[in-house]
Structure formats: structure tokens, C-alpha cells
């Protein structure tokens, strides 16, 4: 029997070792993510700790209370009840999570990362900025356009109790509402290997739910509502401009031939992107910060693709929303 057990154990160990070699990058990445996630979860403190602290700013206490109100409202409009946002992680005014995305330099084709059990994603999250930068350098050597951006909220899809991140409290109530409704939509419905659908649905529902929330608590003519609608109008103008720019770049990329060298392609691409950026001056924005977004660096394919990831299906979703007479609960139940 002992010999038979050894015979069975040897191939099993070989399979496990081979599996580790094959998935070692994924395993090591998962370990780093787990470390970062656990550190935040263990360091987060119950919101009562902050609400009962006489020295904690009243303006931030108000935001925490508004978050509880937003969360309660999310259940009324069909989102899944959750224990999220009952604790707060103090970021000390520093970013805690970054997303890395990558795209082919002359095609709108995302780099896709696949993870066992979780599925495929067009971005990769990091709790350590240096790790994101190392991977970005590797991708850029392979020729990819890349982008790293900080994230002020995320969803663990019900695996853990997601905390409030303190930097979130620096935003307006409407901005916080949109962020939370977005993340709680992920918590309610998230389809494996359907990243664009998931993000489009969450972005669409986040905006519509925020308007509904502000209307319910403040009314259609309140300052909170008019400011938020103005912000949405600006972001829509900016988004449509970039999507038109993306179409211009697609036409350019399709004109390239196999014989065209990289310097020629890069020069043409750079010229087209500069025209797109310069034409922002032709748009009337309420928020003048839109005019200086690209002062430090030009957008690349990854930046343009992010608007497809989050908004490409907006018209389709709007048709379904109107079919249900703009009833948020009926709309989300349609997808559930």
C-alpha cells in the first residue's frame, strides 16, 4: 500500500508543480492583491469610530451619513442589500489602488488578462503603484500603449465588506452617489467575461440612479441637482468628442499598410491626436478644467478605449431604460 501511495503522490505533485509554473504569475499577482486587500480590510475602522470622534470634521461626518443614505436608497431601486460601507479606511490623502490597462498602438484592441474562476478583464488592479509601473514598462517594451490611473472605489463582488475609502469623502454628494451606485451595481450583477457590459451597465445605472436620488431628496430645481446635471452635460460633451476622435483614429489605422514603418505610423497618429486635443477649444464647457486635461501628456489608444469600455452601449441601455418608463427597479430586474 505504501508503494502504491507513493506512485499516486508523485504524479500528483508533478501536476501541482506544473500548475504552479503555468500560473505562477497569476498566483503571485493574486497573493499581492490579497495582501493589499487584507491590509485595507484589517486597517479599516467602523464608521461609528469616526462619527463619535469629536475631533473628526463635521463635513466628513456628513459625507459618511450621506453614504449610508445612498446605500439604503440603492436597495429601494433594486440593488442587492449589502454590508458594504460600514467601515472606513483612512488613506491619509494618498491613493490606495491603481488600474493598469493596455492597448495595441495601431488598433483599438485591448490587452486582456485572464484569471482562473474570475474570467477575463481589460485592466489589472494593483494596491502597489511600483508593481503597476513595473508591469507597464514590460508592456511598453512589447509595444503596447498603456495607462495607469488611481481608483477611489472598487467592488469585491460580495466576497468581502468593502470599506469607504477616505478620499471618496472629498467629493460632492452627487459624485459619491454615482460612484457607490456604480459599485453596488457590480455587487448586484456581474457577468463573467463580459467586462464591457458590466462596466457599461454600472456606469449607466450609476448616473440614472444619482439623478433619481437627488430628485427624491432635494427636488428637480435644487442646487445639488442642477450642478450634477451640468457636470453630466460637460462629461457627455467631452465623451462624445473623444469617441469622434476615436473614429478618426480608426480610419487612420485602417489606412496603414504593412510596408509603412513605425516612425511614419507614430507621426501620423501623434498628429491626429493633437488635432483631437486642440479641438477641445471649440467646445463650451462649464468646467474649464476640461481644457487643460491633456496639458501634461496626450491621450493614447488606451485612454480612448476606456470610453468604449464604460459608455459604448449607452444608447442601447437608454432604449431599455425608456422601455421600462425610466423605472430603475424594473430596469435592473430586466438584467437580473
C-alpha positions as CSV (number, residue, x, y, z in Angstrom):
1,X,0.0,0.0,0.0
2,X,2.8,2.4,0.8
3,X,4.4,1.9,-2.6
4,X,1.0,2.5,-4.3
5,X,0.5,5.7,-2.3
6,X,4.0,6.9,-3.4
7,X,3.2,6.1,-7.0
8,X,0.0,8.2,-6.7
9,X,1.6,11.1,-4.9
10,X,4.5,11.5,-7.4
11,X,2.3,12.3,-10.4
12,X,0.0,14.5,-8.2
13,X,3.0,16.5,-7.0
14,X,4.2,16.8,-10.6
15,X,0.7,18.1,-11.7
16,X,0.6,20.6,-8.9
17,X,4.2,21.8,-9.6
18,X,3.4,22.1,-13.3
19,X,0.2,24.0,-12.5
20,X,2.2,26.4,-10.3
21,X,4.8,27.0,-13.1
22,X,2.0,27.7,-15.6
23,X,0.0,30.0,-13.3
24,X,2.9,31.4,-11.3
25,X,2.5,34.9,-12.5
26,X,-1.3,34.8,-11.7
27,X,-0.6,33.2,-8.3
28,X,2.0,35.8,-7.4
29,X,-0.2,38.6,-8.6
30,X,-3.2,37.2,-6.6
31,X,-1.0,37.0,-3.5
32,X,-0.1,40.6,-3.8
33,X,-3.7,41.6,-4.4
34,X,-4.8,39.6,-1.4
35,X,-2.1,41.2,0.8
36,X,-3.2,44.7,-0.2
37,X,-6.9,43.9,0.2
38,X,-6.5,42.3,3.6
39,X,-4.3,45.2,4.8
40,X,-7.1,47.6,4.0
41,X,-9.8,45.4,5.5
42,X,-7.9,45.0,8.7
43,X,-7.0,48.6,9.0
44,X,-10.5,49.9,8.2
45,X,-12.4,51.1,11.3
46,X,-16.2,51.1,11.9
47,X,-17.8,54.3,10.8
48,X,-19.1,54.8,14.3
49,X,-15.4,55.4,15.4
50,X,-15.3,58.5,13.2
51,X,-18.9,59.7,13.8
52,X,-18.3,59.6,17.6
53,X,-15.0,61.4,17.4
54,X,-15.4,65.0,18.4
55,X,-12.3,66.0,16.5
56,X,-13.3,64.4,13.2
57,X,-14.6,67.2,10.8
58,X,-18.3,67.6,10.7
59,X,-18.1,68.0,6.9
60,X,-16.7,64.4,6.6
61,X,-19.2,63.1,9.1
62,X,-21.9,64.4,6.9
63,X,-20.5,62.6,3.9
64,X,-20.4,59.3,5.9
65,X,-24.0,59.8,6.8
66,X,-24.9,60.5,3.2
67,X,-23.2,57.3,2.2
68,X,-25.4,55.3,4.5
69,X,-28.4,57.2,3.0
70,X,-27.2,56.4,-0.5
71,X,-26.7,52.7,0.3
72,X,-30.2,52.5,1.8
73,X,-31.7,54.1,-1.3
74,X,-29.9,51.7,-3.5
75,X,-32.0,48.9,-2.1
76,X,-35.2,50.8,-2.9
77,X,-34.2,50.9,-6.5
78,X,-33.5,47.2,-6.9
79,X,-29.8,46.8,-6.0
80,X,-28.7,44.0,-3.7
81,X,-28.6,44.7,0.0
82,X,-25.1,44.7,1.3
83,X,-23.0,45.3,4.4
84,X,-20.5,47.3,2.4
85,X,-19.5,50.9,3.5
86,X,-20.0,50.3,7.2
87,X,-16.3,50.8,7.9
88,X,-13.8,53.5,6.7
89,X,-10.2,53.1,5.6
90,X,-8.1,56.3,6.2
91,X,-5.9,56.8,3.1
92,X,-4.1,59.7,4.6
93,X,-4.9,61.6,1.4
94,X,-3.0,59.1,-0.7
95,X,-4.2,56.8,-3.5
96,X,-4.6,53.1,-2.5
97,X,-5.5,51.3,-5.7
98,X,-4.4,51.8,-9.3
99,X,-5.7,50.2,-12.6
100,X,-3.4,49.4,-15.4
101,X,-4.8,49.0,-18.9
102,X,-3.0,48.4,-22.3
103,X,-4.0,48.6,-25.9
104,X,-2.4,47.8,-29.3
105,X,-0.8,51.0,-30.6
106,X,-2.4,50.9,-34.1
107,X,-5.6,49.1,-33.3
108,X,-8.3,49.5,-30.8
109,X,-7.6,46.1,-29.3
110,X,-7.3,45.8,-25.5
111,X,-4.7,43.7,-23.7
112,X,-6.8,41.1,-21.9
113,X,-5.8,39.4,-18.6
114,X,-7.4,36.1,-17.7
115,X,-7.7,34.7,-14.2
116,X,-8.9,31.3,-13.2
117,X,-12.5,31.3,-11.8
118,X,-12.8,35.1,-12.2
119,X,-12.7,35.3,-16.0
120,X,-11.1,37.9,-18.3
121,X,-10.5,41.6,-17.8
122,X,-9.3,44.5,-19.8
123,X,-7.5,46.1,-16.9
124,X,-5.4,44.9,-13.9
125,X,-5.7,46.3,-10.4
126,X,-2.7,47.0,-8.1
127,X,-2.5,48.0,-4.4
128,X,1.2,48.8,-5.0
129,X,1.9,51.5,-7.6
130,X,5.5,50.3,-8.1
131,X,4.2,46.9,-9.2
132,X,1.9,48.6,-11.7
133,X,4.8,50.6,-13.1
134,X,7.0,47.5,-13.5
135,X,4.2,45.8,-15.5
136,X,3.6,48.9,-17.5
137,X,7.3,49.0,-18.5
138,X,7.1,45.4,-19.6
139,X,4.0,46.1,-21.7
140,X,5.5,49.2,-23.3
141,X,8.6,47.2,-24.3
142,X,6.2,44.8,-26.1
143,X,4.8,47.9,-27.9
144,X,1.6,48.5,-26.1
145,X,0.0,51.8,-25.3
146,X,-0.6,51.9,-21.5
147,X,-2.3,53.9,-18.9
148,X,-2.2,53.8,-15.1
149,X,-5.0,55.6,-13.2
150,X,-5.8,55.8,-9.5
151,X,-9.2,54.4,-8.4
152,X,-11.2,55.8,-5.5
153,X,-13.6,52.8,-5.1
154,X,-13.9,49.2,-6.1
155,X,-16.2,46.2,-5.6
156,X,-15.1,42.8,-4.3
157,X,-18.5,41.5,-5.7
158,X,-19.7,40.4,-2.3
159,X,-16.5,38.4,-1.3
160,X,-15.7,41.0,1.4
161,X,-17.3,44.0,3.1
162,X,-16.0,46.9,1.0
163,X,-15.0,49.9,3.1
164,X,-15.4,53.6,2.4
165,X,-12.1,55.0,1.2
166,X,-11.5,58.3,2.9
167,X,-10.5,60.1,-0.3
168,X,-14.0,59.5,-1.5
169,X,-15.3,61.9,1.2
170,X,-13.6,64.8,-0.6
171,X,-16.1,64.5,-3.5
172,X,-19.6,66.1,-3.7
173,X,-22.6,64.1,-2.5
174,X,-23.7,63.6,-6.2
175,X,-20.2,62.3,-7.2
176,X,-20.2,59.9,-4.2
177,X,-23.7,58.7,-5.1
178,X,-22.7,57.9,-8.7
179,X,-19.6,56.0,-7.5
180,X,-21.5,54.0,-5.0
181,X,-24.4,53.2,-7.3
182,X,-21.8,52.1,-9.9
183,X,-20.0,49.7,-7.5
184,X,-23.3,48.4,-5.9
185,X,-24.5,47.6,-9.5
186,X,-21.4,45.4,-9.8
187,X,-22.2,43.8,-6.5
188,X,-25.8,43.1,-7.7
189,X,-24.9,41.8,-11.2
190,X,-21.6,40.9,-12.7
191,X,-21.2,38.6,-15.7
192,X,-18.0,36.6,-16.1
193,X,-16.0,37.5,-19.2
194,X,-18.4,40.4,-20.0
195,X,-16.3,43.4,-18.9
196,X,-17.7,45.9,-21.3
197,X,-21.3,45.0,-20.5
198,X,-20.6,45.1,-16.8
199,X,-18.9,48.5,-16.9
200,X,-21.4,50.0,-19.3
201,X,-24.4,48.8,-17.1
202,X,-22.8,50.1,-13.9
203,X,-21.9,53.5,-15.4
204,X,-25.3,53.9,-16.9
205,X,-27.2,52.9,-13.8
206,X,-24.8,54.9,-11.6
207,X,-25.8,58.1,-13.4
208,X,-29.5,57.4,-13.6
209,X,-29.7,56.4,-10.0
210,X,-27.9,59.5,-8.9
211,X,-30.4,61.7,-10.7
212,X,-33.2,59.7,-9.1
213,X,-31.6,60.0,-5.7
214,X,-31.1,63.8,-5.9
215,X,-34.6,64.3,-7.2
216,X,-36.0,62.3,-4.3
217,X,-34.1,64.1,-1.5
218,X,-33.7,67.6,-2.9
219,X,-36.1,68.0,-5.8
220,X,-35.6,68.8,-9.5
221,X,-34.6,72.5,-9.0
222,X,-32.2,72.1,-6.1
223,X,-28.6,73.3,-6.5
224,X,-27.3,69.7,-6.0
225,X,-29.4,68.6,-9.0
226,X,-28.6,71.5,-11.3
227,X,-24.8,71.2,-10.5
228,X,-24.8,67.5,-11.2
229,X,-26.8,67.8,-14.4
230,X,-24.3,70.5,-15.6
231,X,-21.4,68.1,-14.7
232,X,-23.1,65.3,-16.7
233,X,-23.6,67.7,-19.7
234,X,-19.9,68.6,-19.6
235,X,-18.8,64.9,-19.3
236,X,-21.1,64.0,-22.2
237,X,-19.6,66.7,-24.5
238,X,-16.1,65.5,-23.6
239,X,-17.0,61.8,-24.1
240,X,-18.6,62.4,-27.4
241,X,-15.6,64.4,-28.6
242,X,-13.3,61.6,-27.7
243,X,-15.5,59.0,-29.3
244,X,-15.5,61.0,-32.5
245,X,-11.7,61.3,-32.2
246,X,-11.5,57.5,-31.8
247,X,-13.4,57.1,-35.1
248,X,-10.8,59.4,-36.8
249,X,-8.0,57.3,-35.4
250,X,-9.7,54.1,-36.6
251,X,-9.9,55.5,-40.1
252,X,-6.2,56.4,-39.9
253,X,-5.1,52.9,-38.6
254,X,-7.1,51.2,-41.4
255,X,-5.2,53.3,-43.9
256,X,-1.8,52.0,-42.8
257,X,-0.2,49.3,-44.9
258,X,2.2,46.5,-43.9
259,X,5.1,48.4,-45.6
260,X,4.6,51.6,-43.5
261,X,7.4,51.9,-40.9
262,X,6.7,52.6,-37.3
263,X,8.1,56.2,-37.4
264,X,5.6,57.1,-40.1
265,X,2.7,55.5,-38.2
266,X,3.7,57.2,-35.0
267,X,4.0,60.6,-36.6
268,X,0.5,60.3,-38.2
269,X,-1.0,59.0,-35.0
270,X,0.5,61.8,-33.0
271,X,-0.6,64.5,-35.4
272,X,-4.2,63.2,-35.4
273,X,-4.3,63.0,-31.6
274,X,-3.0,66.6,-31.3
275,X,-5.8,67.7,-33.6
276,X,-8.4,66.0,-31.4
277,X,-7.0,67.6,-28.3
278,X,-6.7,71.0,-29.8
279,X,-10.3,70.9,-31.0
280,X,-11.4,70.8,-27.3
281,X,-11.2,74.6,-27.5
282,X,-14.3,74.5,-29.8
283,X,-16.5,73.1,-27.1
284,X,-18.2,75.1,-24.4
285,X,-17.6,73.5,-21.1
286,X,-18.9,74.8,-17.8
287,X,-15.9,73.4,-16.0
288,X,-12.8,75.0,-17.6
289,X,-10.6,72.1,-16.3
290,X,-11.6,70.1,-19.3
291,X,-9.5,72.4,-21.5
292,X,-6.3,71.5,-19.6
293,X,-6.8,67.8,-19.1
294,X,-4.1,66.9,-21.7
295,X,-1.6,69.7,-20.9
296,X,0.9,67.2,-19.4
297,X,0.5,64.3,-21.8
298,X,-1.5,63.4,-24.8
299,X,-4.1,60.5,-24.7
300,X,-3.2,57.3,-26.3
301,X,-5.3,54.3,-27.6
302,X,-5.8,53.0,-24.0
303,X,-7.4,56.3,-23.0
304,X,-9.8,56.3,-26.0
305,X,-10.6,52.6,-25.3
306,X,-11.7,53.4,-21.8
307,X,-14.7,55.3,-23.2
308,X,-15.7,52.3,-25.1
309,X,-15.4,50.1,-22.0
310,X,-17.6,52.4,-20.0
311,X,-20.0,54.0,-22.4
312,X,-20.2,52.2,-25.8
313,X,-23.5,50.6,-25.0
314,X,-25.2,53.7,-23.5
315,X,-27.7,54.2,-26.3
316,X,-28.8,50.6,-26.1
317,X,-29.2,50.8,-22.4
318,X,-31.1,54.0,-22.7
319,X,-33.6,52.4,-25.0
320,X,-34.2,49.6,-22.4
321,X,-34.5,52.2,-19.7
322,X,-37.1,54.1,-21.6
323,X,-39.0,50.9,-22.4
324,X,-39.4,50.4,-18.6
325,X,-40.6,54.1,-18.4
326,X,-37.4,55.0,-16.6
327,X,-38.2,52.8,-13.6
328,X,-34.8,51.9,-12.1
329,X,-36.0,48.8,-10.3
330,X,-37.7,47.3,-13.4
331,X,-34.6,48.2,-15.5
332,X,-32.2,46.4,-13.2
333,X,-34.5,43.5,-12.8
334,X,-34.6,43.1,-16.5
335,X,-30.9,42.2,-16.4
336,X,-31.1,40.2,-13.3
